[in-house]
Structure formats: C-alpha cells, structure tokens
C-alpha cells in the first residue's frame, strides 16, 4: 500500500467536513480557506483543489455564494452555509465523532 | 506592464486554459465558478511576490501549488458525464443523440435568422485606446457596445498597480449599451482595465452572449500636462487581446 496515496485519499474524504466547519462560524473567501487549511497539520491541500469542492457543495445546495464588489479591485465570491448545509455538517460531525471513537479503540487494541 | 507581469499573464492564462479544457464537460456554472476563483487566487499569489521574486521559476511554483489541471474534473466527481467516445460506441445511444441533434440544428438555424449570432461588439471606449494625455481629473471609464447588454451584469477585469482605483458601482445608461465605471486616476500613470476575461464574462448581450475580452489601455497626462509613455509590451498585449474584435465602419 502506498502511504502517500492513503494520506491523500483520507484528506480528500475529510475535506468537505473541514470546509463546512470553516464556514460554520462565518462567511469566508476561497483564498482565505486555502490559507487556513495550510495551517492544519495534515490538511494542506493543493491550493486549486478547494474550488471544485466549493463548486460541488454549492451545486448540492450546502453552500451559497455572495458576490461582493470591491472599490479596490475585481469582485470576489464569499461563501456561507445554507440551512441544508448546516444540517448536513451537523450529521457529518456526529458521524465523525462516532467514527473517531471507534478508530481510537481499534488503534489502542480495545476491540475483540 | 513589466516583462515579469507579461510573463505572468501568459503563465496564468496557460494554466486557466488547461483547467477550462479539463472541465470542458463539466456543468457550465461550476466551470465558471472554478475559473473565476482560480484567476483571483493566482493573482493574489503573484501579488504576494516582491518585484525581485517575480521570476519565472516562482511563477511555475505558484502553478504547481495549484495542482495539475486534470485533478479538477476528478474532484467534481459525478458531475462530469461519461466520455463521448464511450457513449457513441453504442448504436442505440447514437440514435438517441443523432435525431434530436438534427432537429436541434434545424430549429436553431430557423430561429437564429432574426437573432444576433455573434457577441456584442465594442464600438467606443472612453478614454480612447492608447490616448496618453488623458485628464487625470476624469472620474469615469466607459465602454459602449453595439447592442443592449444584460443590465446589472459586467466584468471589469484586471488588477495590480496599473488598474484604476474604483470608487463606485458600475452602471448602464438607459438603453443599456454604455457601461460607466467610476474611477479615480492619478497624473503621469498608465492604466489597463479589461472588459471581460477568459474567466469573467458578465458583459453579455440581452441574449446572454458574452462579449469577447477587450483591453482598454491609456495613460494620464503628468502634472505638467505632458503625455505619459505606455510601455511597448503593454501595447503589444493589448493588440493581441483586441485583435479578435471587428469594428463598425
């Protein structure tokens, strides 16, 4: 098994959970989220990867976009959670909590 | 535009074209959203480089950090329909496509007779292209098209030190042919501002056909009223971008 590939797949699977949680507290810009992800150990992604994720989340109705015009330059897209996005995020959080407890138990040899 | 900025423009455009190609079968709205964000992100990264660090190697590193363009389609996942070659291998699929396609073409040809088939054409800009002694006290830039445009929809594009300071919201005149952008200019400077770009194309006709990208390039007079030079490489770039335009008369 290729360890790097495993890490990449794991990160991809968790990325939506992280992105939705980043948007939970307030609206953010895509560039801002990439910078935040870089500070998270193990979650730094190829910078362009977040934009297809955000496009997918928007198409799924979990995220909405607001175009913000700026007097100092081109307009920017800011992202926020929809109500559906909040519900989805909450379900993902609960599933993650259950999963992480199980994984932790397996790692500590507490199963079987 | 400096040589490094020109190089960056080419590197960035090349990457955006690759991504656009990789997403050619993706839903249009998602493709547009991704390309818009990428262009902004790339400009931010380039803007963080000091002039001494605007090397070709650093530009390539920025592109490398974004990731290979073929990852974008994979990340969009099931939004990308199956490849056309596989689909057309089936005769049944071919008949499902061919008949409606022929009908669509016939209807399209019939309907398009009275409709505009090409995009909006720029007929006038103010300040004029390559004017080099523009009054720095003017407070607006405008573009006039040959047809009514979609109201409240525009893409004034570009950025950096030669982009004018925007001081208000753009607006169209009553027939939606001229869009005016409130700006503040300074004496003795050259400016470049785009009408649409490969990733931002909200200057559209009422039929939602986007205008081709167009670059407005001019310079203000200096404090003594003398013309300001516009760099040759900026002029060359403008001619490349604007070469697709047809003109009236």
Interface residues (C-beta under 8 A of the other chain):
Chain A: X12 X30 X31 X34 X46 X47 X48 X49 X51 X52 X53 X54 X55 X56 X58 X59 X65 X69 X70 X71 X72 X73 X74 X76 X77
Chain B: X19 X27 X29 X30 X33 X34 X36 X37 X38 X40 X41 X44 X45 X65 X66 X67 X71 X72 X75 X76 X77 X79 X156 X157 X158 X159 X163 X165 X166 X167 X168 X169 X200
